[in-house]
Amino acid sequence: MFPLFSRPSRRVACAVLLAAPLPLWAADEATEMLTRYRSQVTSQLIVPALEVARFAQLVELELQRAAKPLLSPQYLMVVDRNPDTQAGFLFWWSPAGGFNLVGASSVSTGQSGNLGHFETPLGVFEHSTVNPDFRSEGIASADGIQVYGAKGLRVFNFGWQQVSKGWGDGTVSQIRLQMHATDPDLMERRLGSAQSTGGVHIPASLIRLLDHHGVLDADYDQALREGRTLDVLLGDREQVRYPGRYLVVVDSGRTGRPDWSPAPFLPHRRPTTPAPG
């Protein structure tokens, strides 16, 4: 069994990885990813084991609704869009071990009540070359915000989705669902609160981890094996052997802020112009 770990920090990920009858190198890979998350990713959260189990059940329900059974070991990115949680979880799944948490961090999803902001949709969203990723150009908006984060960071694209407006009559519209970093100086400190216009904002350090190790690149990996050239992929990437392909967005239905996912301290006023994504 992979042990629980803890470090003397206010926001450190709790990992619950169970042994499974996989090849030794597969177990080693999962352990190494746990270690990388702990040492490389910011805005980490200590998630109690009972909460981990609860989110695993929510993910399983969403996969069942979407008719997307997991057939082989893989990683999944899971996001709770609930405004009182705003947390993202990297899970490792194996047939024998089930859903096991690698790490968790604060995120931002769609903010209701403001013009131009949409609800982040619930469900299972596939990361596929059909909807190609791209990289941030580091361009700032009129408010001086790097809407996709620093130049060169990958923007994960999950395609066009039907979503409800977060303002007015709440009618359904289309947005491109993306997962990406945000402005490192003005907006990353706001992770843990609903800030986006409908996409998912995660720490830049987590973007780098997912990108460098191809954690959600199962379809991209298949395309490479078929001889396709994919310019968005890093030249020095270290591809995991069991990449995943799914972003799963859930809503925990929480009505109060849990101690393990504290709200960020927001000393600055909200930017006047919504940032895309």
Sequence and secondary structure as in RCSB ss.txt:
>XXXX:A:sequence
MFPLFSRPSRRVACAVLLAAPLPLWAADEATEMLTRYRSQVTSQLIVPALEVARFAQLVELELQRAAKPLLSPQY
LMVVDRNPDTQAGFLFWWSPAGGFNLVGASSVSTGQSGNLGHFETPLGVFEHSTVNPDFRSEGIASADGIQVYGA
KGLRVFNFGWQQVSKGWGDGTVSQIRLQMHATDPDLMERRLGSAQSTGGVHIPASLIRLLDHHGVLDADYDQALR
EGRTLDVLLGDREQVRYPGRYLVVVDSGRTGRPDWSPAPFLPHRRPTTPAPG
>XXXX:A:secstr
       SSSS    B    SS HHHHHHHHHHHHHHHHH SSB    HHHHHHHHHHHHHHHHHTT    S EE
EEEEE  TTT EEEEEEEETTTEEEEEEEEE B B TTSTT B    EEEE  TTS  EE    B TTS BTT S
TT EEEEEEEEEEEBSSTT  EEEEEEEEE   TTTTGGGTTS  BSSSEE  HHHHHHHHHTTTT HHHHHHHH
TT   TTS TT    SS   EEEEE    SS  TTS      S   SS    
